[in-house]
């Protein structure tokens, strides 16, 4: 039997044991059979009733609950009519509901000395621990698989595939900056040259014309 199948069997046994407790079954015990007896069954659930009506009620409720909640029915049922020793055979586990005196007479626990006896509370604690360990192992396995799983190029989103292009900064060329910096000085130099030219022109306006040029001017128009 696989680990999962055995845990499922444990869940069914615990559900049946809970019915025994609810129906006031006495001295309820779960016998975990030795692997040597694994061909017979994995677990025996044994409980006692004070009268045949109680024994039948316990057996009926176990059968009803396992069928309703888990979809499981016994392979065979024996002794229900008499109500002194009712046996529900679920193959992987067997339920024995005895009248108190009949249980003492057959002493089934003594016949299975190699079996490990557990109370319903002890069995429930072991079951919860096993289920918690299974859940933790499954989560760890899942986390490890997610961690090492390679991401293919196809699985990558388009945004991740595209290489982002650097944004262009709106910076002015160095020549433009130089021209802007040199503009005031050039304007000042041009203005200075213009003023100097005007001054020179004013000074030249009051100068006398040389005599040679004056004679030439006077001689213009004379008859020879």
C-alpha positions as CSV (number, residue, x, y, z in Angstrom):
1,X,0.0,0.0,0.0
2,X,1.3,3.4,-0.9
3,X,1.8,6.2,1.7
4,X,-1.2,8.2,0.3
5,X,-3.5,5.1,0.4
6,X,-2.4,4.3,4.0
7,X,-3.1,7.9,5.1
8,X,-6.6,7.7,3.5
9,X,-7.2,4.5,5.4
10,X,-6.1,6.2,8.6
11,X,-8.6,9.0,7.9
12,X,-11.4,6.4,7.6
13,X,-10.4,4.6,10.7
14,X,-10.3,7.8,12.7
15,X,-13.8,8.7,11.4
16,X,-15.1,5.3,12.5
17,X,-13.5,5.7,15.9
18,X,-15.1,9.1,16.3
19,X,-18.5,7.4,15.8
20,X,-17.7,4.9,18.6
21,X,-16.9,7.8,20.9
22,X,-20.1,9.7,20.0
23,X,-22.2,6.6,20.5
24,X,-20.7,5.9,23.9
25,X,-18.7,2.9,22.9
26,X,-16.4,1.7,25.7
27,X,-12.7,1.1,25.8
28,X,-12.3,1.9,22.1
29,X,-8.9,0.8,20.7
30,X,-7.2,0.9,17.3
31,X,-4.8,-1.9,16.7
32,X,-2.1,-1.1,14.1
33,X,-1.3,-4.6,12.8
34,X,2.2,-5.9,12.3
35,X,3.4,-5.9,8.6
36,X,3.4,-9.8,8.9
37,X,-0.4,-9.6,9.2
38,X,-0.7,-6.9,6.4
39,X,-2.3,-9.5,4.1
40,X,-5.2,-9.7,6.6
41,X,-5.7,-6.0,7.2
42,X,-3.8,-2.9,8.3
43,X,-6.0,-1.9,11.3
44,X,-8.5,-3.3,13.7
45,X,-10.9,-0.9,15.3
46,X,-12.4,-2.5,18.5
47,X,-15.1,-1.1,20.8
48,X,-17.6,-2.4,23.3
49,X,-21.3,-1.9,23.8
50,X,-23.4,-2.7,26.9
51,X,-26.3,-4.2,24.9
52,X,-27.2,-5.4,21.4
53,X,-29.2,-2.2,20.5
54,X,-26.2,0.0,21.3
55,X,-23.9,-2.4,19.3
56,X,-26.2,-2.3,16.3
57,X,-26.5,1.5,16.6
58,X,-22.7,2.0,16.6
59,X,-22.3,-0.3,13.6
60,X,-25.1,1.3,11.6
61,X,-23.7,4.8,12.2
62,X,-20.2,3.9,11.2
63,X,-21.5,2.4,7.9
64,X,-23.7,5.4,7.3
65,X,-21.0,8.0,8.0
66,X,-18.3,6.4,5.9
67,X,-20.7,6.0,3.0
68,X,-22.1,9.5,3.2
69,X,-18.9,11.4,3.8
70,X,-16.3,9.3,2.0
71,X,-18.3,7.1,-0.5
72,X,-17.0,3.9,1.2
73,X,-19.1,0.8,1.9
74,X,-18.0,-2.3,3.7
75,X,-16.9,-5.3,1.7
76,X,-19.0,-7.5,4.1
77,X,-21.0,-7.2,7.3
78,X,-21.4,-10.0,9.8
79,X,-23.3,-10.5,13.1
80,X,-25.6,-7.5,12.8
81,X,-28.7,-9.6,13.5
82,X,-27.5,-11.0,16.8
83,X,-25.7,-7.8,17.8
84,X,-23.2,-9.6,20.0
85,X,-20.2,-9.3,17.7
86,X,-20.7,-7.1,14.6
87,X,-17.9,-7.1,12.1
88,X,-17.6,-4.5,9.3
89,X,-14.9,-5.5,6.8
90,X,-13.5,-2.5,4.9
91,X,-10.5,-4.7,3.6
92,X,-7.8,-2.3,4.7
93,X,-9.3,-2.0,8.2
94,X,-11.9,-4.1,10.1
95,X,-14.4,-2.7,12.7
96,X,-15.3,-5.0,15.6
97,X,-18.3,-4.0,17.8
98,X,-18.6,-6.4,20.7
99,X,-20.9,-6.8,23.7
100,X,-18.6,-6.3,26.7
101,X,-18.7,-10.0,27.8
102,X,-18.1,-11.2,24.2
103,X,-15.1,-9.0,23.9
104,X,-13.6,-10.4,27.1
105,X,-14.3,-13.9,25.9
106,X,-12.7,-13.6,22.5
107,X,-9.9,-11.2,23.7
108,X,-9.0,-10.2,20.2
109,X,-6.3,-7.8,21.5
110,X,-4.4,-10.7,23.1
111,X,-4.6,-12.7,19.9
112,X,-2.9,-9.8,18.1
113,X,0.0,-9.3,20.5
114,X,2.3,-8.0,17.7
115,X,-0.2,-5.2,17.0
116,X,0.4,-1.7,18.3
117,X,-2.7,-0.5,20.4
118,X,-3.7,3.2,20.2
119,X,-6.5,5.2,21.8
120,X,-8.5,7.3,19.4
121,X,-6.8,10.5,20.8
122,X,-3.3,9.0,20.2
123,X,-4.3,7.8,16.7
124,X,-5.7,11.3,15.9
125,X,-2.5,13.0,17.0
126,X,-0.3,10.8,14.9
127,X,-2.6,11.3,11.9
128,X,-2.5,15.1,12.2
129,X,1.3,15.0,12.5
130,X,1.6,12.9,9.4
131,X,-0.8,15.2,7.4
132,X,1.1,18.3,8.5
133,X,4.4,16.8,7.5
134,X,3.0,15.8,4.1
135,X,1.6,19.3,3.6
136,X,5.0,20.9,4.5
137,X,6.9,18.6,2.2
138,X,4.5,19.4,-0.7
139,X,4.9,23.2,-0.1
140,X,8.7,22.9,0.1
141,X,8.8,20.9,-3.1
142,X,6.6,23.4,-4.9
143,X,8.7,26.3,-3.7
144,X,11.9,24.6,-4.9
145,X,10.4,23.9,-8.3
146,X,9.4,27.5,-8.7
147,X,12.8,28.8,-7.6
148,X,14.8,26.7,-10.1
149,X,12.4,26.8,-13.0
150,X,14.1,28.6,-16.0
151,X,12.2,31.3,-17.8
152,X,12.2,30.8,-21.5
153,X,12.2,33.6,-24.0
154,X,8.7,32.7,-25.1
155,X,7.4,33.0,-21.5
156,X,9.0,36.4,-21.0
157,X,6.7,39.4,-21.5
158,X,7.4,41.7,-24.5
159,X,8.3,44.5,-22.2
160,X,11.1,42.4,-20.6
161,X,12.4,41.3,-24.0
162,X,12.8,44.8,-25.5
163,X,16.0,46.6,-24.6
164,X,15.1,50.1,-23.4
165,X,16.6,52.8,-25.5
166,X,18.3,55.7,-23.6
167,X,16.3,58.9,-23.7
168,X,17.8,61.8,-25.6
169,X,18.4,64.9,-23.5
170,X,17.4,68.2,-25.1
171,X,20.8,69.7,-24.8
172,X,21.9,72.6,-27.1
173,X,25.1,72.2,-29.2
174,X,28.3,73.6,-27.8
175,X,28.6,76.0,-30.8
176,X,25.2,77.5,-30.0
177,X,26.2,78.0,-26.4
178,X,29.5,79.7,-27.5
179,X,27.7,82.0,-29.9
180,X,25.3,83.0,-27.3
181,X,28.1,83.7,-24.8
182,X,30.1,85.7,-27.4
183,X,27.1,87.8,-28.7
184,X,27.3,90.6,-26.0
185,X,31.1,91.2,-26.5
186,X,30.8,91.3,-30.3
187,X,27.9,93.7,-30.1
188,X,29.9,96.0,-27.8
189,X,33.0,95.9,-30.1
190,X,30.8,96.8,-33.1
191,X,29.2,99.7,-31.3
192,X,32.7,101.0,-30.2
193,X,34.0,100.8,-33.8
194,X,31.0,102.8,-35.0
195,X,31.4,105.5,-32.4
196,X,35.1,105.8,-33.3
197,X,34.3,106.1,-37.0
198,X,31.9,108.9,-36.3
199,X,34.4,110.8,-34.2
200,X,37.1,110.6,-37.0
201,X,34.6,111.8,-39.6
202,X,33.8,114.9,-37.5
203,X,37.4,115.8,-37.0
204,X,38.1,115.5,-40.7
205,X,35.3,117.9,-41.6
206,X,37.2,121.0,-40.4
207,X,40.6,120.4,-42.1
208,X,42.0,122.8,-44.9
209,X,42.4,121.6,-48.4
210,X,46.1,121.5,-49.5
211,X,47.2,124.6,-51.7
212,X,47.9,122.5,-54.8
213,X,44.4,121.2,-54.7
214,X,43.1,124.7,-54.1
215,X,45.0,126.1,-57.1
216,X,43.7,123.4,-59.3
217,X,40.2,124.2,-58.2
218,X,40.8,128.0,-58.9
219,X,42.2,127.3,-62.3
220,X,39.2,125.5,-63.4
221,X,37.2,127.6,-65.7
222,X,40.0,130.1,-66.7
223,X,40.7,130.7,-70.4
224,X,44.1,129.8,-71.7
